[in-house]
Every structure is written in C-alpha cells, then in structure tokens.
C-alpha cells in the first residue's frame, strides 16, 4: 500500500493538527457504550487499527480505555509513542499489518478502524481479512467501529484539485496541493499530493505521495463485514448528528458485533 500515510510523521501531524481527535473519540465511545462496549466496565480495552500517529488512541486512553494501537509504519508508531507521552497517556503501540493481525492475549472490548483506513486495502480479499482480524480480536460482546468513505458522496461531489497551507513549527510554511481522480473500476479515490515546505531561511523541499483509498456503499460494507464474520448493528454519519445518511455524507461509521 503506497499512501499518504507514508509521509513523515511531522508532516502528518502538521496537516491534521486541527482534526478534532478527542471529539471524534468521544463520539465513537458513546456508540460503543450504547452497544455494550462501555469504558465504565471492568478492564475496558480497545484496539485501534491503522492508528497512525496515535492521536485517536491517546484520546480513547483519556476516556478510560486501555489502548493498543497497531500500524505498519514504524515512523508513525514512533510519533504515536511521542504523542502519547506528551499528553500523559499509556497507550501501547505495536507494528502490524491489519490484514494479517495476530496479537496475543485476551480479546478487546472494542476494535476501531478510523479515519477511513479500511479503504487502504483496495480489494475485497484484503478488506475482509482486516475485518476478520478485527472480529477475531474481540472479546465476548465486543464491538467493532469502522469509519469509511461513502460512495455516493465521493461519486457526486469529489473535488479534483485542492490547495492548503500550514505554518510549520520552525516558522516556515507547508503547501499541500492535491489532485484527485476517481478510479471507477476499483471504486477508489486516487489523490496525488505534492508537498512543498518553504524554509524560513529561504529555499524549499518538495515531496510527492499518492493515496489510493477505496470507498463503499452501505450495503457493500454490510456484505464485506458479513464475509468477515461481523453483523452490522448500525450505520451513522461520522461525527455529526445521528441522522439520515445521504449523498452529502462523506464519512460513515459502521458499528458491528461478531456474527458467531
């Protein structure tokens, strides 16, 4: 998988510095509690798949969960450990690929896969492998929460070009240019990113990354979850008022339990 998550962790956290991780974690936790995976239970544990720089994981830890985060990037995991230490949480981070997940110990009360990370495996087999791995690592009565890009919104409203600017800690500027195309056959969004870091003393550095992220309809995700041994309990618009999901809903959260 060659994705934007390959970017150096400093750029990753800079680009997503304003993302409301704590509010998103609290939103997910409310639904987990509603379905029985409460942070108020005995030894509430949570596994965060594709955890990136660990900011969701640390937010869940602050809510009372004992958190394990997994990611395949050592660079991002190192940043996750630094971020957890900076906010005083004790989340544990392990390098693994969510498509071949094997963790020792008892199952988790909750398994999360947020920030549309389930779309990084592009084919059905790999998506199902990740979902099956989540199911296998659930404790009895555990709940899986998966955030994904919603196909109707992507197909109707995806913007082809975007430019954003970010101030760097050193006093320079990071310019991110994104060029998006849709691969209809693969049902995936392809985004070519160019990052230009303007140095405060003059000069610049340029890097390029490409992200392929699959998007899903509700019924497609339901079928893939069923193939992974999961039963969908609810779909909700991600991080908003729990209302109707329509073609303006960019991100959807699926909550599921083991079908066994």
FENBEL-V346299 format. One record per pair of residues at least 24 apart in sequence whose C-alpha atoms are under 10 Angstrom apart, sorted by the first residue. I is the first residue (numbers start at 1). J is the second residue. D is the distance in whole Angstrom. If there is no record, write none. Layout:
i: [I I]
j: [J J]
d: [D D]
//
This chain:
i: [1 1 1 1 1 1 1 2 2 2 2 2 3 3 3 3 3 3 3 3 3 3 4 4 4 4 4 4 4 4 4 5 5 5 5 5 5 5 5 5 5 5 5 6 6 6 6 6 6 6 6 7 7 7 7 7 7 7 7 8 8 8 9 9 9 9 9 9 9 9 9 9 10 10 10 10 10 10 11 11 11 11 11 12 12 12 12 13 13 13 13 13 13 13 14 14 14 14 14 15 15 15 15 15 15 15 15 16 17 19 20 20 20 20 21 21 21 21 21 21 21 21 22 22 22 22 22 22 22 22 23 23 23 24 24 24 24 24 24 24 24 25 25 25 25 25 25 25 25 25 25 25 25 26 26 26 26 26 26 27 27 27 27 28 28 28 28 28 28 28 28 28 28 29 29 29 29 29 31 31 31 31 31 31 32 32 32 32 32 32 32 32 32 32 33 33 35 35 35 35 35 35 35 35 35 36 36 36 36 36 37 37 37 37 37 37 37 37 37 37 38 38 38 38 38 38 39 39 39 39 39 39 40 40 41 41 42 43 43 44 44 44 45 45 45 45 45 45 45 45 45 46 46 46 46 46 46 46 46 46 46 46 46 47 47 47 47 47 47 47 47 47 47 47 47 47 47 48 48 48 48 48 48 48 48 48 48 49 49 49 49 49 49 49 49 49 49 49 49 49 49 49 50 50 50 50 50 50 50 50 50 50 50 50 50 50 51 51 51 51 51 51 51 51 51 51 52 52 52 52 52 52 52 52 52 53 53 53 53 53 53 53 53 53 54 54 54 54 54 54 54 54 54 54 55 55 55 55 55 55 56 56 56 56 56 57 57 57 57 57 57 57 57 58 58 58 58 58 58 58 58 58 58 59 59 59 59 60 60 61 61 61 61 61 62 62 62 62 62 65 65 65 66 66 66 66 66 67 67 67 67 67 67 68 68 68 68 68 68 69 69 69 69 69 69 70 70 70 70 70 70 70 71 71 71 71 72 72 72 73 97 98 98 98 98 98 98 98 98 99 99 99 99 99 99 99 99 99 99 100 100 100 100 100 101 101 101 101 101 101 101 101 102 102 102 102 103 103 103 104 105 106 106 106 106 107 107 107 107 107 107 107 107 108 108 108 108 108 108 108 108 108 108 108 109 109 109 109 109 109 109 109 110 110 110 110 110 110 110 110 110 110 110 111 111 111 111 111 111 111 111 111 111 111 112 112 112 112 112 112 113 113 113 113 113 113 113 114 114 114 114 114 114 114 115 115 115 115 115 115 115 116 116 116 116 116 116 116 116 116 116 116 117 117 117 117 117 117 118 118 118 118 118 118 118 118 119 119 119 119 119 119 119 119 119 119 119 120 120 120 120 120 120 121 121 121 122 122 122 122 122 122 122 123 123 123 123 124 124 125 125 125 127 127 127 127 127 127 128 128 128 128 128 128 128 128 129 129 129 129 130 130 131 131 131 131 131 131 131 132 132 132 132 132 132 132 132 133 133 134 134 134 134 135 135 135 135 135 135 135 135 135 136 136 136 136 138 138 139 140 140 141 141 142 142 142 143 143 143 143 143 143 143 143 144 144 144 144 144 144 144 144 144 145 145 145 145 145 145 145 145 146 146 146 146 146 146 146 146 146 147 147 147 147 147 147 147 147 147 148 148 148 148 148 148 148 148 148 148 148 148 148 149 149 149 149 149 149 149 149 149 149 149 149 149 149 150 150 150 150 150 150 150 150 150 150 150 150 150 150 150 150 151 151 151 151 151 151 151 151 151 151 151 151 151 151 152 152 152 152 152 152 152 152 152 152 153 153 153 153 153 153 153 153 153 154 154 154 154 154 154 154 154 154 154 154 154 155 155 155 155 155 155 155 156 156 157 157 157 158 158 158 160 161 161 161 162 163 163 163 164 165 165 165 166 167 167 168 168 168 168 170 170 170 171 171 171 171 172 172 172 172 172 172 172 173 173 173 173 173 174 174 174 174 174 175 176 176 176 177 178 178 178 179 180 180 180 181 182 182 182 183 183 183 186 186 186 186 187 187 187 187 187 188 188 188 188 188 189 189 189 190 215 215 216 216 217 218 218 218 218 221 222 222 225 225 225 225 225 226 226 226 227 228 228 229 229 229 229 229 230 230 230 230 230 230 231 231 231 231 231 231 232 232 232 232 233]
j: [120 121 122 210 211 212 213 120 209 210 211 212 120 190 191 192 193 209 210 211 212 213 191 192 193 208 209 210 211 212 213 50 52 53 72 73 75 76 117 120 209 210 211 52 72 73 75 76 209 210 211 73 75 76 195 207 208 209 210 75 76 79 52 53 73 74 75 76 77 78 79 80 53 75 76 79 168 169 166 168 174 195 197 52 53 76 79 52 53 54 55 76 79 83 166 167 168 169 174 164 165 166 167 168 174 175 176 166 166 55 55 56 59 239 54 55 56 57 58 59 60 115 55 56 57 58 59 60 62 63 56 59 239 56 59 60 114 115 238 239 240 55 56 57 58 59 60 61 62 63 112 114 239 56 59 60 62 63 239 238 239 240 241 60 112 114 145 146 147 238 239 253 255 60 63 65 110 145 143 145 234 236 253 255 109 110 111 112 142 143 144 145 255 256 110 143 141 142 143 144 233 234 255 256 257 109 110 141 142 143 108 109 110 111 139 140 141 142 143 144 64 65 109 110 142 143 63 64 65 66 109 110 64 65 65 109 109 108 109 108 109 110 106 107 108 109 110 111 138 139 142 91 107 108 109 110 111 112 137 138 142 143 144 91 92 93 107 108 109 110 111 112 113 134 137 138 144 93 98 110 111 112 113 114 134 144 145 96 97 98 99 101 111 112 113 114 117 118 130 133 134 146 76 77 95 96 97 98 112 113 114 115 116 117 118 120 76 77 80 93 94 112 113 114 115 117 76 77 78 79 80 93 114 115 117 77 78 79 80 81 82 83 84 93 78 79 80 81 82 83 84 91 92 93 79 80 81 83 84 87 80 84 112 114 115 83 84 89 90 91 92 93 112 83 84 85 86 87 88 89 90 91 92 84 87 89 91 89 91 88 89 90 91 92 87 88 89 90 91 91 109 110 90 91 92 108 109 91 92 93 108 110 111 92 93 94 103 108 111 93 94 95 96 111 112 94 95 96 97 98 101 103 95 96 97 98 96 97 98 97 130 126 127 129 130 131 132 133 134 125 126 127 128 129 130 131 132 133 134 126 129 130 132 133 129 130 131 132 133 134 136 137 133 134 136 137 133 136 137 137 137 137 138 139 140 134 135 136 137 138 139 140 142 134 135 136 137 138 139 140 141 142 143 144 137 138 139 140 141 142 143 144 134 135 137 138 139 141 142 143 144 145 257 135 137 138 139 142 143 144 145 146 255 256 143 144 145 146 147 255 144 145 146 147 148 253 254 145 146 147 148 238 252 253 146 147 148 149 238 251 253 146 147 148 149 150 213 214 215 251 252 253 146 147 148 149 213 214 146 147 148 149 213 214 215 216 147 148 149 187 188 189 212 213 214 215 216 188 211 212 213 214 215 212 213 214 186 187 188 212 213 214 215 186 187 188 214 224 227 224 227 228 214 221 224 225 227 228 221 223 224 225 226 227 228 229 224 225 227 228 225 228 224 225 226 227 228 229 230 224 225 226 227 228 229 230 258 228 229 228 229 230 258 225 228 229 230 256 257 258 259 260 228 229 230 258 257 258 258 257 258 257 258 256 257 258 230 231 232 233 255 256 257 258 230 231 232 233 254 255 256 257 258 232 234 235 253 254 255 256 257 221 225 235 238 252 253 254 255 256 235 236 237 238 251 252 253 254 255 213 214 215 216 217 218 221 238 250 251 252 253 254 188 189 213 214 215 216 217 218 238 249 250 251 252 253 214 215 216 217 218 221 237 245 246 247 248 249 250 251 252 253 187 188 189 214 215 216 217 218 220 247 249 250 251 252 215 216 217 218 245 246 247 248 249 250 215 217 245 246 247 248 249 250 251 182 187 188 189 214 215 216 247 248 249 250 251 182 184 187 188 189 215 247 247 248 247 248 250 182 189 250 191 191 192 193 193 193 194 195 195 195 196 197 197 197 198 197 198 199 200 199 200 201 198 199 200 201 197 198 199 200 201 202 204 197 198 199 200 204 198 199 204 205 206 206 206 207 208 208 208 209 210 210 210 211 212 212 212 213 214 212 213 214 212 213 214 215 212 213 214 215 216 212 213 214 215 216 213 214 215 214 250 251 251 252 252 245 252 253 254 254 254 256 254 256 257 258 259 256 258 259 259 258 259 256 257 258 259 260 255 256 257 258 259 260 255 256 257 258 259 260 256 257 258 259 257]
d: [7 7 9 10 9 8 10 9 8 7 6 8 8 9 9 9 10 7 5 4 6 8 9 9 8 9 6 6 5 8 10 10 7 10 10 8 10 8 10 10 9 9 8 10 10 7 9 8 8 9 9 10 9 9 10 9 9 7 10 7 8 9 8 7 10 10 6 5 9 9 6 9 9 10 9 8 10 10 10 9 8 9 9 9 8 9 10 9 7 10 9 10 9 10 7 8 7 9 9 9 9 7 10 10 9 10 9 10 9 10 10 9 10 10 10 6 5 9 9 7 9 10 8 7 9 8 5 8 9 9 9 8 8 8 9 10 9 10 8 6 9 9 6 8 9 6 6 10 10 8 10 9 9 10 8 8 10 7 9 9 6 9 10 9 9 10 7 10 10 9 8 8 9 8 8 10 9 9 9 9 9 10 10 8 9 7 10 10 9 7 8 8 8 10 10 9 9 9 7 10 8 10 8 9 9 9 9 7 7 8 9 5 6 10 10 10 7 6 6 9 9 9 8 9 10 10 7 6 6 9 9 9 7 9 10 9 10 10 9 8 6 8 10 8 5 5 6 9 10 9 10 10 9 5 6 5 6 7 10 9 10 10 10 10 10 10 9 6 8 6 5 6 9 9 8 9 9 9 10 8 6 5 6 8 10 10 10 9 9 6 10 9 7 6 5 8 8 9 9 10 8 9 10 10 10 9 8 7 9 6 8 9 10 6 8 10 8 8 8 9 10 9 8 8 9 9 5 7 10 8 7 10 10 10 10 6 8 5 4 8 9 7 9 10 9 7 4 7 9 7 7 8 10 8 10 7 10 7 7 10 10 10 10 8 9 10 8 9 10 7 9 9 9 8 6 9 10 8 9 6 8 6 10 9 9 9 10 9 9 10 6 7 6 10 9 9 7 9 10 9 9 9 8 7 8 9 10 5 6 8 9 10 10 5 6 7 10 9 10 5 6 8 9 10 9 5 6 6 8 8 9 10 5 5 6 7 5 5 8 9 9 9 9 8 5 9 10 7 8 9 6 7 8 5 4 8 9 7 9 9 7 7 9 7 9 7 10 9 6 8 9 9 8 10 9 8 10 10 8 9 9 8 8 7 10 10 9 8 5 5 4 8 8 9 10 10 6 5 5 8 10 7 9 10 9 6 5 8 7 4 6 9 9 10 9 7 8 9 5 5 6 8 10 8 8 7 10 8 6 5 6 8 10 10 8 6 5 6 8 9 8 6 5 6 9 10 10 8 6 5 8 10 10 8 9 6 7 9 10 9 10 8 5 4 6 9 8 9 9 8 9 9 8 7 7 9 8 9 7 7 6 9 8 8 9 10 9 7 7 10 8 9 8 5 4 6 8 9 8 7 5 6 9 9 8 8 7 9 7 8 7 6 9 8 10 10 9 7 10 9 10 10 10 10 7 9 10 9 10 10 6 7 9 6 5 9 10 10 9 7 10 8 8 6 9 8 5 8 8 10 8 9 8 4 6 8 9 8 10 9 10 9 9 9 7 7 7 9 8 6 9 10 9 9 10 9 9 8 9 9 8 7 8 9 6 8 9 10 10 9 7 6 5 8 8 10 9 10 8 6 5 6 8 10 10 10 7 6 5 7 9 10 10 10 10 8 6 5 7 8 10 10 9 7 7 6 4 6 9 9 8 7 7 9 10 9 9 8 6 5 7 8 10 9 8 7 5 6 8 10 10 9 6 5 7 9 9 6 5 6 8 10 10 9 9 8 9 7 5 5 6 10 8 9 10 9 5 5 5 8 10 8 9 8 9 10 9 8 7 10 10 7 5 8 8 8 9 10 10 8 5 5 6 5 9 8 10 9 8 10 7 9 8 9 9 7 10 8 9 9 10 9 9 9 7 9 8 8 9 8 9 9 9 9 10 10 10 10 10 10 10 10 10 10 9 10 10 8 9 9 9 8 7 10 9 8 6 9 7 6 5 4 8 9 9 6 5 7 8 9 6 9 9 9 10 10 10 10 10 10 10 10 9 9 10 9 10 10 9 10 10 9 10 9 10 10 8 9 10 9 6 6 8 6 5 4 6 9 5 6 7 9 10 9 10 9 9 9 8 10 9 8 9 9 9 8 10 10 9 10 9 8 10 9 9 10 9 6 5 7 9 6 6 5 5 8 9 5 5 6 5 9 4 7 9 9 7]
//
